[in-house]
């Protein structure tokens, strides 16, 4: 499983359209959708989404992306998932609203066994049916605090 963080508005537009073409400045600038592994999410959230609200975590099955998904080295040689093309809704396993602390830090749900929809006390907006999981082929499922480039 790999993940995308975006605003609820951006995701609503994507679902109405039938696919997600990326919504961040980084996605538009770089020509691909920046994604994260579970181990890279904390760094991504802290660097790019601190203080933001109305965010969703989108869980994506790598096996449904084909050759458009590339694992490419970034800072420190860590492999990051990059999607060259639009994200089809058929690749989305579940979405989850992300809460923030009073200090503006995004709360990351427990992704252990991320083949299931995460459950977090007090976290509203969980959508999805779970299903089987998958690991990044050729990438890392851990990470060393990496974030989007």
Contact map, one row per residue, 1 for C-alpha under 8 A:
11100000000000000000000000000000000011000000000000000000001111000000000000000000000000000000000000000000000000000110000000000000000011110000000000000
11110000000000000000000000000000001111000000000000000000001111000000000000000000100000000000000000000000000000000000000000000000000000010000000000000
11111000000000000000000000000000001111001000000000000000111100000000000000000000000000000000000000000000000000000000000000000000000000000000000000000
01111100000000000000000000000000011100000000000000000000111100000000000000000000000000000000000000000000000000000000000000000000000000000000000000000
00111110000000000000000000000000001000000000100000000011110000000000000000000000000000000000000000000000000000000000000000000000000000000000000000000
00011111011000000000001100000000000000000000000000000011110000000000000000000000000000000000000000000000000000000000000000000000000000000000000000000
00001111111000000000000000000000000000000000000000001111000000000000000000000000000000000000000000000000000000000000000000000000000000000000000000000
00000111111100000000000000000000000000000000000000000111000000000000000000000000000000000000000000000000000000000000000000000000000000000000000000000
00000011111110000000000000000000000000000000000000000000000000000000000000000000000000000000000000000000000000000000000000000000000000000000000000000
00000111111111000000001000000000000000000000000000000000000000000000000000000000000000000000000000000000000000000000000000000000000000000000000000000
00000111111111100001000000000000000000000000000000000001000000000000000000000000000000000000000000000000000000000000000000000000000000000000000000000
00000001111111110000000000000000000000000000000000000000000000000000000000000000000000000000000000000000000000000000000000000000000000000000000000000
00000000111111111000000000000000000000000000000000000000000000000000000000000000000000000000000000000000000000000000000000000000000000000000000000000
00000000011111111111100000000000000000000000000000000000000000000000000000000000000000000000000000000000000000000000000000000000000000000000000000000
00000000001111111111000000000000000000000000000000000000000000000000000000000000000000001000000000000000000000000000000000000000000000000000000000000
00000000000111111100000000000000000000000000000000000000000000000000000000000000000000000000000000000000000000000000000000000000000000000000000000000
00000000000011111111000000000000000000000000000000000000000000000000000000000000000000000000000000000000000000000000000000000000000000000000000000000
00000000000001111111000000000000000000000000000000000000000000000000000000000000000000011000000000000000000000000000000000000000000000000000000000000
00000000000001101111100000000000000000000000000000000000000000000000000000000000000001111000000000000000000000000000000000000000000000000000000000000
00000000001001101111110000000000000000000000000000000000000000000000000000000000000001111000000000000000000000000000000000000000000000000000000000000
00000000000001000011111000000000100000000000000000000000000000000000000000000000000011100000000000000000000000000000000000000000000000000000000000000
00000000000000000001111100110001100000000000000000000000000000000000000000000000000001000000000000000000000000000000000000000000000000000000000000000
00000100010000000000111110110000000000000000000000000000000000000000000000000000000000000000000000000000000000000000000000000000000000000000000000000
00000100000000000000011111110000000000000000000000000000000000000000000000000000000000000000000000000000000000000000000000000000000000000000000000000
00000000000000000000001111111000000000000000000000000000000000000000000000000000000000000000000000000000000000000000000000000000000000000000000000000
00000000000000000000000111111100010000000000000000000000000000000000000000000000000000000000000000000000000000000000000000000000000000000000000000001
00000000000000000000011111111111110000000000000000000000000000000000000000000000000000000000000000000000000000000000000000000000000000000000000000000
00000000000000000000011111111111100000000000000000000000000000000000000000000000000000000000000000000000000000000000000000000000000000000000000000000
00000000000000000000000011111110000000000000000000000000000000000000000000000000000000000000000000000000000000000000000000000000000000000000000000000
00000000000000000000000001111111000000000000000000000000000000000000000000000000000000000000000000000000000000000000000000000000000000000000000000000
00000000000000000000000000111111100000000000000000000000000000000000000000000000000100000000000000000000000000000000000000000000000000000000000000000
00000000000000000000010000110111110000000000000000000000000000000000000000000000011110000000000000000000000000000000000000000000000000000000000000000
00000000000000000000110000110011111000000000000000000000000000000000000000000000011111000000000000000000000000000000000000000000000000000000000000000
00010000000000000000000001100001111100000000000000000000000000000000000000000001111000000000000000000000000000000000000000000000000000000000000000010
01111000000000000000000000000000111110000000000000000000000000000000000000000001111000000000000000000000000000000000000000000000000000000000000000010
01110000000000000000000000000000011111111001000000000000000000000000000000000001100000000000000000000000000000000000000000000000000000000000000000110
11100000000000000000000000000000001111111000000000000000000000000000000000000001100000000000000000000000000000000000000000000000000000010001111000000
11100000000000000000000000000000000111111000000000000000000000000000000000000000000000000000000000000000000000100000000000000000000000000000111000000
00000000000000000000000000000000000111111100000000000000000000000000000000000000000000000000000000000000000000000000000000000000000000000000111111000
00000000000000000000000000000000000111111111000000000000000000000000000000000000000000000000000000000000000000000000000000000000000000000000011111100
00100000000000000000000000000000000111111111100000000000000000000000000000000000000000000000000000000000000100000000000000000000000000000000000011100
00000000000000000000000000000000000000111111110000000000000000000000000000000000000000000000000000000000000100000000000000000000000000000000000011100
00000000000000000000000000000000000000011111111000000000000000000000000000000000000000000000000000000000000000000000000000000000000000000000000011110
00000000000000000000000000000000000100011111111110000000000000000000000000000000000000000000000000000000000000000000000000000000000000000000000001110
00001000000000000000000000000000000000001111111111000000000000000000000000000000000000000000000000000000010000000000000000000000000000000000000000100
00000000000000000000000000000000000000000111111111000000000000000000000000000000000000000000000000000000110000000000000000000000000000000000000000000
00000000000000000000000000000000000000000011111111000000000000000000000000000000000000000000000000000000000000000000000000000000000000000000000000100
00000000000000000000000000000000000000000001111111000000000000000000000000000000000000000000000000000000000000000000000000000000000000000000000000010
00000000000000000000000000000000000000000001111111110000000000000000000000000000000000000000000000000000010000000000000000000000000000000000000000000
00000000000000000000000000000000000000000000111111110000000000000000000000000000000000000000000000000001110000000000000000000000000000000000000000000
00000000000000000000000000000000000000000000000011111000000000000000000000000000000000000000000000010011110000000000000000000000000000000000000000000
00000000000000000000000000000000000000000000000011111110000000000000000000000000000000000000000000010001010000000000000000000000000000000000000000000
00000010000000000000000000000000000000000000000000111110000000000000000000000000000000000000000001110000000000000000000000000000000000000000000000000
00000011000000000000000000000000000000000000000000011111000000000000000000000000000000000000000011100000000000000000000000000000000000000000000000000
00001111000000000000000000000000000000000000000000011111100000000000000000000000000000000000000011100000000000000000000000000000000000000000000000000
00001111001000000000000000000000000000000000000000000111110000000000000000000000000000000000001111000000000000000000000000000000000000000000000000000
00111100000000000000000000000000000000000000000000000011111000000000000000000000000000000000001111000000000000000000000000000000000000000000000000000
00111100000000000000000000000000000000000000000000000001111100000000000000000000000000000001111100000000000000000000000000000000000000000000000000000
11110000000000000000000000000000000000000000000000000000111110000000000000000000000000000001111000000000000000000000000000000000000000000000000000000
11110000000000000000000000000000000000000000000000000000011111000000000000000000000000000011110000000000000000000000000000000000000000000000000000000
11000000000000000000000000000000000000000000000000000000001111111000000000000000000000000011100000000000000000000000000000000000000011000000000000000
11000000000000000000000000000000000000000000000000000000000111111100100000000000000000000010000000000000000000000000000000000000000001110000000000000
00000000000000000000000000000000000000000000000000000000000011111100000000000000000000000000000000000000000000000000000000000000000001000000000000000
00000000000000000000000000000000000000000000000000000000000011111100000000000000000000000110000000000000000000000000000000000000000000000000000000000
00000000000000000000000000000000000000000000000000000000000011111111100000000000000000100010000000000000000000000000000000000000000000000000000000000
00000000000000000000000000000000000000000000000000000000000001111111100000000000000000000000000000000000000000000000000000000000000000000000000000000
00000000000000000000000000000000000000000000000000000000000000001111110000000000000000000000000000000000000000000000000000000000000000000000000000000
00000000000000000000000000000000000000000000000000000000000000001111110000000000001110000000000000000000000000000000000000000000000000000000000000000
00000000000000000000000000000000000000000000000000000000000001001111111000000000111100000000000000000000000000000000000000000000000000000000000000000
00000000000000000000000000000000000000000000000000000000000000000011111100000000111100000000000000000000000000000000000000000000000000000000000000000
00000000000000000000000000000000000000000000000000000000000000000000111110000011110000000000000000000000000000000000000000000000000000000110000000000
00000000000000000000000000000000000000000000000000000000000000000000011111000111110000000000000000000000000000000000000000000000000000000000000000000
00000000000000000000000000000000000000000000000000000000000000000000001111111111000000000000000000000000000000000000000000000000000000000000000000000
00000000000000000000000000000000000000000000000000000000000000000000000111111111000000000000000000000000000000000000000000000000000000000000000000001
00000000000000000000000000000000000000000000000000000000000000000000000011111100000000000000000000000000000000000000000000000000000000000000000001001
00000000000000000000000000000000000000000000000000000000000000000000000011111100000000000000000000000000000000000000000000000000000000000000000000000
00000000000000000000000000000000000000000000000000000000000000000000000011111110000000000000000000000000000000000000000000000000000000000000000000000
00000000000000000000000000000000000000000000000000000000000000000000000111111111000000000000000000000000000000000000000000000000000000000001001101000
00000000000000000000000000000000000000000000000000000000000000000000001111001111100000000000000000000000000000000000000000000000000000000011000000000
00000000000000000000000000000000011110000000000000000000000000000000001111000111110000000000000000000000000000000000000000000000000000000010000000010
01000000000000000000000000000000011110000000000000000000000000000000111100000011111000000000000000000000000000000000000000000000000000000010000000000
00000000000000000000000000000001111000000000000000000000000000000000111100000001111100000000000000000000000000000000000000000000000000000000000000000
00000000000000000000000000000001111000000000000000000000000000000001110000000000111111100000000000000000000000000000000000000000000000000000000000000
00000000000000000000000000000011100000000000000000000000000000000001110000000000011111000000000000000000000000000000000000000000000000000000000000000
00000000000000000000100000000001100000000000000000000000000000000001000000000000001111100000000000000000000000000000000000000000000000000000000000000
00000000000000000011110000000000100000000000000000000000000000000000000000000000001111110000000000000000000000000000000000000000000000000000000000000
00000000000000000011100000000000000000000000000000000000000000001000000000000000001011111010000000000000000000000000000000000000000000000000000000000
00000000000000000111000000000000000000000000000000000000000000000000000000000000000001111111000000000000000000000000000000000000000000000000000000000
00000000000000100111000000000000000000000000000000000000000000000000000000000000000000111111000000000000000000000000000000000000000000000000000000000
00000000000000000000000000000000000000000000000000000000000000010000000000000000000000011111100000000000000000000000000000000000000000000000000000000
00000000000000000000000000000000000000000000000000000000000111011000000000000000000000111111100000000000000000000000000000000000000000000000000000000
00000000000000000000000000000000000000000000000000000000011110000000000000000000000000011111111000000000000000000000000000000000000000000000000000000
00000000000000000000000000000000000000000000000000000000011110000000000000000000000000000111111000000000000000000000000000000001111000000000000000000
00000000000000000000000000000000000000000000000000000000011100000000000000000000000000000001111100000000000000000000100000000111110000000000000000000
00000000000000000000000000000000000000000000000000000001111000000000000000000000000000000001111110000000000000000000000000000111000000000000000000000
00000000000000000000000000000000000000000000000000000001110000000000000000000000000000000000011111000000000000000000110000011110000000000000000000000
00000000000000000000000000000000000000000000000000000111100000000000000000000000000000000000001111100000000000000000000000111100000000000000000000000
00000000000000000000000000000000000000000000000000001111100000000000000000000000000000000000000111110000011110000000000000100000000000000000000000000
00000000000000000000000000000000000000000000000000001110000000000000000000000000000000000000000011111000011100000000000000100000000000000000000000000
00000000000000000000000000000000000000000000000000111000000000000000000000000000000000000000000001111111111000000000000000000000000000000000000000000
00000000000000000000000000000000000000000000000000000000000000000000000000000000000000000000000000111111111000000000000000000000000000000000000000000
00000000000000000000000000000000000000000000000000000000000000000000000000000000000000000000000000011111100000000000000000000000000000000000000000000
00000000000000000000000000000000000000000000000000100000000000000000000000000000000000000000000000011111100000000000000000000000000000000000000000000
00000000000000000000000000000000000000000000000001110000000000000000000000000000000000000000000000011111110000000000000000000000000000000000000000000
00000000000000000000000000000000000000000000010001100000000000000000000000000000000000000000000000011111111000000000000000000000000000000000000000000
00000000000000000000000000000000000000000000110011110000000000000000000000000000000000000000000001111001111100000000000000000000000000000000000000000
00000000000000000000000000000000000000000000000000000000000000000000000000000000000000000000000001111000111110000000000000000000000000000000000000000
00000000000000000000000000000000000000001100000000000000000000000000000000000000000000000000000001100000011111000000000000000000000000000000000000000
00000000000000000000000000000000000000000000000000000000000000000000000000000000000000000000000001000000001111100000011100000000000000000000000000000
00000000000000000000000000000000000000000000000000000000000000000000000000000000000000000000000000000000000111110000011100000000000000000000000000000
00000000000000000000000000000000000001000000000000000000000000000000000000000000000000000000000000000000000011111100010000000000000000000000000000000
00000000000000000000000000000000000000000000000000000000000000000000000000000000000000000000000000000000000001111100000000000000000000000000000000000
00000000000000000000000000000000000000000000000000000000000000000000000000000000000000000000000000000000000000111111000000000000000010000000000000000
10000000000000000000000000000000000000000000000000000000000000000000000000000000000000000000000000000000000000111111110000000000000010000000000000000
10000000000000000000000000000000000000000000000000000000000000000000000000000000000000000000000000000000000000001111100000000000011111000000000000000
00000000000000000000000000000000000000000000000000000000000000000000000000000000000000000000000000000000000000001111110000000000111110000000000000000
00000000000000000000000000000000000000000000000000000000000000000000000000000000000000000000010100000000000000000111111000000111110000000000000000000
00000000000000000000000000000000000000000000000000000000000000000000000000000000000000000000000100000000000011100101111100000100000000000000000000000
00000000000000000000000000000000000000000000000000000000000000000000000000000000000000000000000000000000000011000000111110100100000000000000000000000
00000000000000000000000000000000000000000000000000000000000000000000000000000000000000000000000000000000000011000000011111100000000000000000000000000
00000000000000000000000000000000000000000000000000000000000000000000000000000000000000000000000000000000000000000000001111100000000000000000000000000
00000000000000000000000000000000000000000000000000000000000000000000000000000000000000000000000000000000000000000000000111110000000000000000000000000
00000000000000000000000000000000000000000000000000000000000000000000000000000000000000000000000011100000000000000000001111111100000000000000000000000
00000000000000000000000000000000000000000000000000000000000000000000000000000000000000000000000110000000000000000000000001111100000000000000000000000
00000000000000000000000000000000000000000000000000000000000000000000000000000000000000000000000110000000000000000000000000111110000000000000000000000
00000000000000000000000000000000000000000000000000000000000000000000000000000000000000000000011110000000000000000000111000111111000000000000000000000
00000000000000000000000000000000000000000000000000000000000000000000000000000000000000000000011100000000000000000000100000001111100000000000000000000
00000000000000000000000000000000000000000000000000000000000000000000000000000000000000000000111000000000000000000000100000000111110000000000000000000
00000000000000000000000000000000000000000000000000000000000000000000000000000000000000000000110000000000000000000001100000000011111000000000000000000
00000000000000000000000000000000000000000000000000000000000000000000000000000000000000000000110000000000000000000011100000000001111100000000000000000
00000000000000000000000000000000000000000000000000000000000000000000000000000000000000000000100000000000000000000011000000000000111110000000000000000
00000000000000000000000000000000000000000000000000000000000000000000000000000000000000000000000000000000000000000011000000000000011111000000000000000
10000000000000000000000000000000000000000000000000000000000010000000000000000000000000000000000000000000000000001111000000000000001111100000000000000
10000000000000000000000000000000000000000000000000000000000011100000000000000000000000000000000000000000000000000010000000000000000111110000000000000
10000000000000000000000000000000000000000000000000000000000001000000000000000000000000000000000000000000000000000000000000000000000011111000100000000
11000000000000000000000000000000000010000000000000000000000001000000000000000000000000000000000000000000000000000000000000000000000001111111100000000
00000000000000000000000000000000000000000000000000000000000000000000000000000000000000000000000000000000000000000000000000000000000000111111000000000
00000000000000000000000000000000000000000000000000000000000000000000001000000000000000000000000000000000000000000000000000000000000000011111000000000
00000000000000000000000000000000000000000000000000000000000000000000001000000011100000000000000000000000000000000000000000000000000000011111100000000
00000000000000000000000000000000000010000000000000000000000000000000000000000110000000000000000000000000000000000000000000000000000000011111111000000
00000000000000000000000000000000000011100000000000000000000000000000000000000000000000000000000000000000000000000000000000000000000000110011111000000
00000000000000000000000000000000000011110000000000000000000000000000000000000000000000000000000000000000000000000000000000000000000000000001111100000
00000000000000000000000000000000000011110000000000000000000000000000000000000100000000000000000000000000000000000000000000000000000000000001111111000
00000000000000000000000000000000000000110000000000000000000000000000000000000100000000000000000000000000000000000000000000000000000000000000011111000
00000000000000000000000000000000000000111110000000000000000000000000000000000000000000000000000000000000000000000000000000000000000000000000001111100
00000000000000000000000000000000000000111111000000000000000000000000000000100100000000000000000000000000000000000000000000000000000000000000001111110
00000000000000000000000000000000000100011111101000000000000000000000000000000000000000000000000000000000000000000000000000000000000000000000000011111
00000000000000000000000000000000011100000011000100000000000000000000000000000001000000000000000000000000000000000000000000000000000000000000000001111
00000000000000000000000001000000000000000000000000000000000000000000000001100000000000000000000000000000000000000000000000000000000000000000000000111
